[in-house]
């Protein structure tokens, strides 16, 4: 774990100390938790499939024939020789 020095306003520090006492937790633990929450929401936010941009995979090889053919292909047993 890395030790750091951090300058904060007296008001912010007092709020963290008061809250830490109320929660029976060390102030440093609250600050680490706050930093981790910030990191997760701003620096490394979770990505969703909705965030991905579509990309082209080339021309259509075979026209869509419906769900039946797709499901049939998924349910076929695998050939161990493949």
C-alpha positions, 0 to 999 in steps of 0.5 A: 500500500502506498502512503500519500500526503493529501491537503484537504480543507478543514471542513472536509477533514472534519466531516470525514473524521466525524463520519468515521467516528460514527461508523467506528472506522478509521478515517483513512479507510473512508478515504481509501473507499472514497478514492476507490469509488471515484476510480470505479466511476470516473477513471475506470468506469464499467463498460457495457455492450451498449458502449461499443461501437458497431463494426463491419465484419464484411459482406453477408455470406448467406442471407438470414433464414430465421431462428430455426436454422440458427437454433438447429445449428446450435443443437447439433452435436459437435463432430469430435473430428473437427 
